Amino acid sequence: MADARSADVGAQVADTGPYPADLVLRHGRVITMDPYRRIVVDGTIVVHAGRISWVGPDRLRPATAAPERDLGGAVVHPGLVDAHVHTGTETIRGLAPKGAGDWDTVEEVAFRGKTPADEELAATLSAMDMVSSGTTLFADTGGSVHLDATVRGLTAVGIRGIPGHMIVDIPQDGVLAEAVTDTEACLDRLRTQLDDHPWQPHARIRAAVTLVGMGLDSDALLVAAARLAAERDVPLIMHQSWSPAEVDASLAAHGVRPVIHLGDLGILGPRTTLVHMIQTDQSERDLVVGSGTSLVHCPSASLRRAKGAMREGRFPELVASGATVALGSDGLSGPRDLPRQAYLAAMVFRELRGELPTLSGEQVLEMATLHGARALGMADEVGSIEVGKRADLVIHATDRPQSVPAFDDPVDWLVFYAGARTVDTVVIDGDVVYDKGRFTRFDQDGVLAAVAAQARTHQRAIGPDRYAHWPLLH
């Protein structure tokens, strides 16, 4: 392996072009996440037609004149992948109960009576939060009431995303009534989103088969949805094993735990991604690993609501066993800040177990990039900085207190210190969508003003002091 690596590196260094170029980024510290996990200490990235056409030490010759940026030693890494997001709850975040109860009230205000304009605004804000934190690709596990409006908001920002309708055919307390419909109508919604937003290489916005899961989708719907995902060659993504109640319900109804039941239905496999997966036993984890099913670990959502992802989850073991374990920021329980999820995944297991490390900085960065791309069916397009892949790049600032000191190996600096605080510029498909802390494709200030106005509406609906523990003086 060492000889192969040396030969590969030597060939890359010797081959200096010329190369076609639309954008040239020079003098960056490039965390490639390529198969050898190379870090180019003084590197150049060449972008052409939305893809990486060259990456390596700074000594190439572009074939044509192209805009160049001297990054001055800035850290560059692949765009991050937030594998589980609910874009529709952003305009109510921060207004929430302090304890375990009454979350349904907040979610009801966030969803009930939502207009297309509300949905578009929430999606725009969510995408802004993600991009400004370094995320370039996300998946929403079926959270849209007005999917077309969601897509408009995402498209305005320029993010790469997999949104979807809310798909539920089993009514349950706390579930938005408007989302519940019969099995065939649910399948019609899935077919429509796949038709309207096809899985095509040039498309930033694509649809997968997205289900709510967690016992809210019937066996008939699950089986038909899996068949549809196979027919369309797209991922199937759903929540699973978020709470002990799901396990109890599955044992009562089927005599087996939930993931075992999914296996019996033929749902598991490399096309399937299960989100949360907190309440699992060893037999379920073995089945996940053996089937090639992907998982999404959402640290802050669980920590905020004391669900047990760190106390009871076995994500370090799953990573060690070779499972694909992506990271997600989820909904209003936390921010759309994937570097924070990586930090929590690396830190909290250590404290609870008294082991150092349980997940290293390198491992959680893999989870935030390569694992996320695999979990969302896009490993051949994103997740690393390699020739031929999409030019989804994050460039960090060099002039902030958090930017220094700068070392040749920036991984621990990125994971444990800087996080999202130094994100400066974000490129998606070769398009600079966020530049020096400002969005480039829309009226950023207008969106923020609209969010502020809607926040006042939400506060009136819930009551400004409903969750306040301290007096509010006006």
C-alpha positions in Angstrom: 0.0 0.0 0.0 2.8 2.4 0.8 4.4 1.9 -2.6 1.1 2.4 -4.4 0.5 5.6 -2.3 3.9 6.9 -3.1 3.5 6.3 -6.8 0.1 7.9 -6.8 1.3 11.0 -5.0 4.3 11.2 -7.3 2.2 11.1 -10.4 -0.1 13.8 -9.1 2.8 16.1 -8.3 4.5 15.5 -11.6 1.4 16.1 -13.6 1.1 19.9 -13.6 -1.2 20.6 -16.5 -2.3 22.5 -18.3 -5.9 22.1 -17.1 -9.2 23.8 -18.1 -10.3 26.1 -15.3 -13.2 28.3 -14.4 -11.8 29.0 -10.9 -8.4 28.4 -9.3 -7.9 28.3 -5.6 -4.3 28.6 -4.6 -2.2 28.3 -1.4 -4.8 26.5 0.7 -4.3 23.8 3.3 -6.5 21.2 1.6 -8.0 18.4 3.6 -8.9 16.2 0.6 -10.7 13.2 2.3 -9.4 11.2 -0.7 -8.8 7.4 -0.3 -5.3 8.2 1.3 -6.7 11.1 3.4 -4.0 13.4 2.0 -3.6 16.9 3.3 -2.0 19.2 0.8 -0.2 21.7 2.9 0.2 24.3 0.2 -2.4 23.3 -2.3 -4.2 24.3 -5.4 -7.7 23.3 -6.5 -8.9 23.8 -10.0 -12.6 23.9 -10.8 -14.0 23.5 -14.3 -17.7 23.0 -15.2 -18.7 22.6 -11.6 -16.3 19.8 -10.9 -12.8 19.4 -9.5 -10.4 19.2 -12.5 -7.1 19.2 -10.5 -6.0 19.2 -6.9 -2.5 19.0 -5.6 0.6 21.0 -4.5 0.7 24.5 -5.9 2.7 24.1 -9.1 0.3 23.6 -12.0 -0.4 25.6 -15.1 -4.1 26.4 -15.9 -4.9 26.0 -19.6 -6.9 29.2 -19.8 -7.1 32.4 -17.8 -9.5 32.0 -14.9 -10.3 33.9 -11.7 -7.7 33.0 -9.1 -7.9 33.3 -5.4 -4.9 33.3 -3.2 -6.2 31.6 0.0 -3.1 32.5 2.0 -3.0 29.2 3.9 -6.7 29.0 4.6 -8.0 25.5 5.4 -10.2 24.0 2.7 -12.2 20.9 3.0 -15.1 19.2 1.2 -18.6 20.5 1.8 -20.1 18.9 4.9 -23.2 16.6 4.7 -26.0 17.1 7.1 -27.8 13.8 6.7 -30.9 14.7 8.8 -32.6 18.1 8.8 -36.1 19.4 9.2 -36.1 22.7 7.3 -39.7 23.6 8.3 -39.1 24.4 11.9 -36.4 27.1 11.7 -38.6 30.2 12.2 -39.6 28.9 15.7 -36.2 27.7 17.0 -35.3 29.1 20.4 -38.9 29.2 21.6 -39.1 25.8 23.3 -39.8 24.1 26.6 -37.1 23.7 29.1 -38.1 20.2 30.1 -39.3 17.0 28.4 -42.9 17.9 27.9 -45.0 20.2 25.7 -42.8 20.0 22.6 -45.9 19.1 20.6 -47.2 22.6 21.2 -44.1 24.1 19.5 -44.2 21.7 16.6 -47.9 22.3 16.1 -47.3 26.1 15.8 -44.4 25.4 13.4 -46.5 23.2 11.1 -50.2 23.8 11.5 -51.7 26.3 9.2 -48.3 26.8 7.5 -48.6 28.6 4.1 -46.3 28.1 1.2 -44.7 31.5 2.0 -44.0 30.3 5.5 -42.5 27.1 4.2 -40.3 28.9 1.7 -39.1 31.3 4.4 -38.2 28.5 6.8 -36.4 26.6 4.1 -34.4 29.6 3.1 -33.3 30.3 6.7 -32.4 26.6 7.2 -30.3 26.6 4.1 -28.6 29.9 5.1 -27.8 28.4 8.5 -26.4 25.2 6.9 -24.3 26.9 4.2 -22.8 29.5 6.6 -21.7 26.6 8.8 -20.1 24.7 6.0 -22.8 22.3 4.9 -23.3 21.9 1.2 -25.6 18.8 1.1 -28.5 17.8 3.4 -31.5 15.5 3.5 -34.8 16.2 5.1 -36.5 13.0 6.1 -39.9 14.1 4.8 -40.7 17.3 6.7 -42.3 19.5 4.0 -46.0 20.5 4.0 -45.5 22.5 0.8 -42.7 20.8 -1.0 -42.5 23.2 -4.0 -42.2 26.1 -1.6 -39.4 24.3 0.3 -37.6 23.8 -3.0 -37.9 27.5 -3.9 -36.2 28.5 -0.6 -33.4 26.0 -1.1 -32.8 27.0 -4.7 -32.5 30.6 -3.7 -29.6 29.9 -1.5 -28.0 27.4 -3.8 -27.6 24.4 -1.5 -27.6 20.8 -2.6 -30.5 19.0 -0.9 -32.9 16.1 -0.7 -36.2 17.4 0.6 -39.5 15.5 0.8 -43.1 15.4 1.7 -44.2 14.4 5.2 -45.4 10.7 4.6 -47.6 9.2 7.3 -50.4 6.7 7.0 -50.9 5.7 10.7 -52.6 8.5 12.8 -51.1 9.1 16.2 -51.3 11.8 18.9 -48.9 14.6 18.2 -48.7 14.0 14.5 -49.9 16.8 12.2 -53.3 15.7 11.0 -52.8 17.3 7.6 -49.9 15.0 6.9 -51.8 11.7 7.6 -53.5 10.1 4.6 -54.1 6.6 3.3 -51.3 4.3 2.0 -52.0 4.8 -1.7 -52.1 8.6 -1.3 -48.8 8.4 0.5 -47.3 6.5 -2.4 -48.7 9.0 -4.8 -46.9 11.8 -2.9 -43.7 9.9 -3.1 -44.1 9.3 -6.8 -44.8 12.9 -7.4 -41.8 14.2 -5.5 -39.6 11.7 -7.5 -41.1 12.9 -10.8 -40.9 16.6 -9.9 -37.3 16.4 -8.6 -35.6 13.5 -10.4 -32.3 12.0 -9.2 -30.1 13.4 -11.9 -26.4 14.3 -11.8 -26.8 17.9 -12.7 -29.6 18.6 -10.2 -28.8 20.2 -6.9 -32.3 19.5 -5.6 -33.3 15.8 -5.8 -35.9 13.6 -4.3 -35.5 10.3 -2.5 -38.0 8.0 -0.9 -38.4 9.8 2.4 -40.6 8.4 5.2 -41.4 9.6 8.7 -41.0 6.0 10.1 -41.0 5.4 13.9 -44.1 3.3 13.6 -46.1 6.0 11.7 -45.9 4.2 8.4 -47.7 0.9 7.9 -45.9 -2.3 6.8 -47.7 -2.1 3.4 -46.3 1.5 2.9 -42.8 0.5 4.0 -42.7 -2.5 1.6 -44.1 -0.5 -1.3 -41.8 2.5 -0.6 -38.8 0.2 -0.6 -39.9 -1.2 -3.9 -40.3 2.3 -5.3 -36.8 3.3 -4.2 -35.4 0.2 -5.9 -37.3 1.0 -9.1 -36.2 4.6 -9.2 -32.7 3.8 -7.9 -32.8 6.3 -5.1 -32.2 6.1 -1.4 -34.9 5.3 1.2 -34.5 7.4 4.3 -36.6 7.2 7.5 -36.5 7.8 11.2 -36.0 4.7 13.4 -35.6 3.8 17.1 -35.8 7.3 18.5 -37.5 6.2 21.7 -38.2 3.2 23.9 -41.9 3.5 22.9 -41.1 2.4 19.4 -39.4 -0.8 20.7 -42.3 -1.6 23.0 -44.8 -1.1 20.1 -42.9 -3.3 17.8 -42.6 -6.1 20.4 -46.3 -5.9 21.1 -47.4 -5.9 17.4 -44.8 -8.1 15.8 -43.0 -10.0 18.6 -39.6 -8.6 17.5 -37.7 -5.4 17.9 -38.2 -2.7 15.2 -35.0 -3.2 13.1 -35.5 -6.9 13.1 -39.0 -6.3 11.8 -37.6 -4.1 9.1 -35.2 -6.9 8.1 -38.1 -9.3 8.0 -39.9 -6.9 5.6 -36.9 -6.7 3.3 -36.4 -3.0 4.0 -32.7 -3.1 5.0 -29.8 -2.8 2.7 -27.2 -0.4 1.1 -30.0 1.8 -0.3 -31.6 2.3 3.1 -30.6 5.0 5.7 -32.1 4.9 9.2 -32.0 8.1 11.3 -31.4 8.2 15.1 -31.1 4.5 15.9 -30.7 5.1 19.6 -32.7 2.3 21.0 -31.0 -0.8 19.5 -29.7 -4.1 20.8 -26.7 -6.1 19.5 -28.8 -8.2 17.2 -30.2 -5.1 15.5 -26.8 -3.6 15.1 -25.4 -6.8 13.7 -28.2 -6.8 11.1 -27.5 -3.2 10.2 -23.8 -3.9 9.6 -24.4 -7.1 7.8 -27.0 -5.6 5.4 -25.0 -2.5 4.6 -27.7 -0.2 5.9 -26.5 3.3 6.7 -27.3 5.3 9.9 -27.5 8.9 10.9 -26.4 9.9 14.4 -27.9 13.2 15.6 -26.1 14.2 18.8 -27.6 17.6 19.7 -31.2 16.5 19.1 -30.8 13.7 21.5 -28.9 15.7 24.1 -31.4 18.5 24.1 -34.2 16.1 24.8 -32.3 13.5 26.8 -33.1 10.7 24.4 -30.0 8.6 25.2 -27.9 8.7 21.9 -24.7 9.0 24.0 -25.8 7.0 27.0 -27.3 4.1 25.1 -26.2 4.5 21.5 -23.3 2.4 20.2 -22.2 4.6 17.4 -18.4 4.3 18.1 -18.8 0.5 17.9 -20.8 0.8 14.7 -18.1 3.0 13.1 -15.4 0.5 14.2 -17.4 -2.3 12.7 -17.4 -0.6 9.3 -20.9 0.8 9.3 -21.7 4.0 7.5 -22.6 6.5 10.3 -23.4 10.0 9.1 -24.2 13.0 11.2 -27.4 15.1 11.4 -28.5 18.2 13.1 -32.3 17.4 13.0 -35.0 20.0 13.7 -35.7 22.7 16.3 -33.8 20.8 19.0 -30.6 22.3 17.8 -28.9 24.5 15.1 -28.0 23.5 11.6 -24.4 23.4 12.6 -22.8 20.1 11.5 -19.3 21.0 12.9 -21.1 21.1 16.3 -22.5 17.6 15.7 -19.0 16.4 14.9 -17.6 18.0 18.0 -20.3 16.4 20.2 -19.8 13.0 18.6 -16.1 13.2 19.3 -16.4 14.5 22.9 -19.4 13.2 24.8 -18.8 9.5 24.4 -15.3 10.0 25.9 -16.8 11.6 29.0 -19.5 9.1 29.5 -17.3 6.1 29.0 -14.0 7.3 30.4 -12.2 6.3 27.2 -9.9 8.4 25.0 -10.6 8.6 22.2 -13.9 6.8 21.4 -14.2 8.7 18.1 -11.2 10.7 16.9 -11.2 14.0 15.0 -10.4 12.2 11.8 -13.3 9.8 12.3 -15.9 12.4 13.0 -14.7 14.4 9.9 -15.2 11.2 7.9 -18.7 10.9 9.3 -19.4 14.6 8.4 -18.2 14.1 4.8 -17.7 10.6 3.3 -20.2 8.8 5.5 -22.8 11.4 4.8 -22.3 11.2 1.1 -22.6 7.4 1.2 -25.7 7.6 3.4 -27.4 9.9 0.9 -26.4 7.9 -2.2 -24.0 10.5 -3.5 -20.6 9.0 -2.6 -19.5 9.2 -6.3 -20.3 12.9 -6.5 -19.4 14.6 -3.2 -17.7 14.0 0.2 -14.1 14.5 -0.9 -11.9 16.8 -3.0 -11.0 14.5 -5.9 -10.7 15.0 -9.6 -14.1 14.4 -11.2 -16.2 15.1 -8.1 -18.5 18.1 -7.6 -16.7 21.3 -6.6 -18.4 21.6 -3.2 -15.8 23.3 -1.0 -15.6 25.1 2.3 -12.9 27.8 2.8 -12.1 29.0 6.3 -10.9 32.5 7.3 -7.3 33.2 8.2 -7.9 36.5 10.0 -10.1 35.6 13.0 -8.9 34.8 16.6 -10.1 31.3 16.0 -8.0 31.0 12.9 -4.7 30.8 14.7 -2.3 29.1 15.4 -2.1 27.4 12.0 -0.4 24.0 11.7 0.2 21.7 8.7 -2.3 19.2 10.1 -5.5 21.2 10.7 -7.9 18.3 11.5 -8.0 18.7 15.3 -8.1 22.5 14.9 -11.1 22.2 12.7 -13.0 19.6 14.9 -12.2 20.7 18.4 -11.5 24.5 18.1 -12.7 26.4 15.1 -15.8 24.4 14.0 -18.2 26.7 12.0 -16.9 29.9 13.5 -14.3 30.4 10.8 -16.3 29.4 7.7 -15.7 32.2 5.3 -16.6 31.1 1.8 -18.6 28.2 0.4 -18.6 26.9 -3.1 -21.3 24.5 -4.5 -21.0 23.1 -8.0 -18.2 25.6 -8.6 -20.6 28.4 -7.7 -19.5 30.7 -4.9 -22.8 30.9 -2.9 -21.4 32.4 0.3 -18.4 34.8 0.1 -16.7 36.5 2.9 -19.7 36.0 5.2 -22.3 37.2 2.8 -24.7 35.2 0.5 -24.3 36.0 -3.2 -27.6 34.9 -4.8 -30.4 36.7 -2.9 -31.4 39.5 -0.6 -30.0 38.2 2.7 -31.2 41.2 4.8 -34.7 40.9 3.4 -34.9 37.3 4.5 -33.7 38.1 8.0 -36.3 40.9 8.3 -39.0 38.5 7.2 -37.9 35.9 9.8 -38.0 38.6 12.5 -41.6 39.5 11.6 -42.7 35.8 11.6 -40.9 35.3 15.0 -43.2 37.9 16.5 -46.2 36.0 15.1 -45.0 32.7 16.6 -44.4 34.3 19.9 -47.9 35.7 20.1 -49.3 32.3 19.2 -47.4 30.5 22.0 -47.2 33.3 24.5 -44.0 35.3 25.1 -43.6 34.0 28.6 -44.9 30.5 28.2 -41.5 28.9 28.6 -39.7 31.7 30.3 -38.2 31.0 33.7 -37.1 34.6 34.3 -39.3 37.7 34.1 -39.6 39.5 30.8 -39.6 43.3 31.2 -40.9 45.5 28.5 
